[in-house]
Amino acid sequence: MARLKNTFWHRNKFKLSGLLLIFPIYFLYESLQPPEFPEIWESKSVGQLELALQPMNNEPPYAHHEDWVKDFSVWVNDGAVKNIRQAYINIGPRPLPLNKLEQDDVGILHGSESLQHVHAIASPNFSASDKVWLTLQNWDGSQHVQSWSLPPQWIGEQI
């Protein structure tokens, strides 16, 4: 009978395979730890809706395809989402015009009746004059714009 070489693999293969059994326990523990999200910003009325924004994190915007974006949840506190034809969010010194926003799918609200999500159009860093702008159009063609001020810690953050 041939004798196997005394290699690292042959000496430790059972120990290494035992380590693989520990990984699922670690990942289960990590998945059961809920992430901590920043506070929900104040609720404001936009047309017939009452909406509140919640950033997904306090990190600077990130590059997504050819755009810079920042993720937000949009809580629908009052009103019906079905009355919205289209709604967009951008971060900057002024709201972008609706005809420019319509040319791409970045910045558009999407989601359910009570919670919407958006990849807000942003620049790589923020200045003191920047605000979060929500531009909303109803089915009757009426447009509404609302803004939220940026938290002070976001101003001047560099990528």
Secondary structure, DSSP 8 states (H G I E B T S, - for coil): -------HHHHHHHHHHHHHHHHHHHHHHHHTS----------EEETTEEEEEEES-SS--EEETTEEEEEEEEEEEES-GGGEEEEEEEEESS---HHHHTTSSTTB-EE-SSEEEEEEEE-SSB-TT-EEEEEEEETTS-EEEEEEE--GGGBT---
